[in-house]
Every structure is written in C-alpha cells, then in structure tokens.
Amino acid sequence: MNSLIADIEKNLITKKEHSSFKAGDTITVFYTIKEGEKERTQFFKGDVIQRKGSGLTETFTIRKMSNGVGVERIFPINSPSIEKIEVNKVGKVRRARIFYMRERTGKSARIKQKR
C-alpha cells in the first residue's frame, strides 16, 4: 500500500528545489495569488518556527509580527504557488521547533545570528 502511494506521489507531484533552511532562519517566501483572472506575486517574510513532515508532504511554518500582532503561516514545501524562497539570515537556535517565540516580544524575541 505504501509503495503504491509513493509511486503515485512521485508521478503526480513535481519536487521543487529550494535553498536549504531550518528553524531559526529568517526567510522570504514569494508566492503567487490568483484573484479572479489576475495573478500577482506576494511575499511573506518572517522566522521559521518549524519544519514538519518528510518527502513530498513536508511543510514549514513562518511567524512574523505585523502591527504588534503575531501572524503565522504554514506553507507546503512543494506547493506550486511558491515561486522562490530567499534565506535572509541564518539563525542559531538549539531546537528544531521554536514555539517559545510565540510568547516573546521585543528584545527577547530576537534570534542570534550564525556567523
């Protein structure tokens, strides 16, 4: 059963190659939005909180502060709407999932930068 599902995923879903990133990195995701007949590119810049899953079903969560309100967005890695992913800063964290950032604001919400 699992091999059948893997074969179908391999044939139907095209795997995209993006730059490598992990939790703690600050990235910008450029993705297309369809509004009726029109298409436009929008970006979402924030810190990666987690990467979840493996293979073709892998997702990642990005968090940013917008007017003092925390906004999180989950993207599938192989989404056809994602145009590109840019890594702005490489962060230094000790965990794979940094959910503790949700409670932090101001200086304590900063992530150390890897040199």
C-alpha positions in Angstrom: 0.0 0.0 0.0 2.8 2.4 0.9 4.7 1.7 -2.2 1.6 2.4 -4.3 1.1 5.8 -2.6 4.8 6.6 -3.1 4.6 5.8 -6.8 1.5 8.0 -7.3 3.1 10.9 -5.4 6.3 10.5 -7.4 4.4 10.7 -10.7 1.9 13.4 -9.9 3.8 15.9 -7.7 6.9 17.6 -9.0 9.5 18.2 -6.4 10.9 21.7 -6.2 14.5 22.6 -5.3 14.6 25.5 -2.8 17.6 26.9 -0.8 18.1 25.0 2.4 16.8 26.5 5.6 15.9 25.4 9.1 14.2 26.6 12.3 15.5 29.9 13.4 16.3 31.3 10.0 14.7 34.4 8.6 13.3 33.8 5.1 11.2 35.5 2.5 8.7 33.3 0.6 7.5 34.6 -2.7 4.2 33.1 -3.8 1.5 33.7 -6.4 -2.0 34.7 -5.5 -4.9 34.3 -8.0 -7.6 36.9 -7.8 -10.2 36.1 -10.4 -8.4 36.3 -13.8 -5.3 38.1 -12.4 -2.2 36.7 -10.8 0.2 38.6 -8.6 3.3 37.8 -6.6 3.3 38.5 -2.8 5.9 37.8 -0.2 5.9 36.7 3.4 9.0 37.5 5.5 9.5 36.0 8.9 11.3 33.5 11.1 10.9 29.8 10.5 9.3 28.2 13.6 9.3 24.6 12.4 9.7 22.2 9.5 7.3 19.3 9.7 6.9 16.1 7.7 9.1 14.5 5.2 9.3 14.0 1.5 6.6 15.5 -0.7 4.3 16.3 2.2 6.8 18.4 4.1 5.6 21.8 5.4 7.2 24.7 7.2 5.7 27.4 9.5 6.8 31.1 9.4 6.0 33.7 12.0 6.2 37.4 11.8 5.0 40.4 13.8 2.5 42.7 11.9 1.5 45.8 13.8 2.2 44.2 17.1 0.2 41.0 16.3 1.9 37.7 15.6 1.0 36.2 12.2 1.9 32.6 11.4 1.5 30.9 8.0 2.1 27.3 7.0 3.5 26.6 3.6 3.9 23.2 1.9 7.4 22.9 0.5 6.3 21.5 -2.9 3.4 24.0 -3.3 3.1 25.1 -7.0 2.2 28.6 -5.8 5.7 29.1 -4.2 8.0 30.9 -6.7 11.1 31.1 -4.6 12.4 31.1 -1.1 15.2 33.5 0.0 17.2 33.0 3.2 17.8 36.4 4.7 19.5 35.4 8.0 20.8 32.1 9.3 19.7 31.9 12.9 21.4 30.0 15.8 18.9 28.0 17.8 19.2 24.8 19.8 15.8 23.3 19.0 14.0 22.1 15.8 10.7 23.7 16.8 10.9 27.1 18.5 7.3 27.6 19.7 8.6 29.5 22.7 8.9 32.5 20.3 5.1 32.9 20.4 5.2 34.2 24.0 8.1 36.6 23.4 8.1 40.2 22.2 10.8 42.9 21.9 14.4 42.1 22.6 13.8 38.6 24.0 12.2 37.6 20.6 15.5 38.1 18.8 17.3 35.1 17.4 21.1 35.1 17.5 22.7 35.2 14.0 25.1 32.5 13.0 28.5 33.9 11.8 
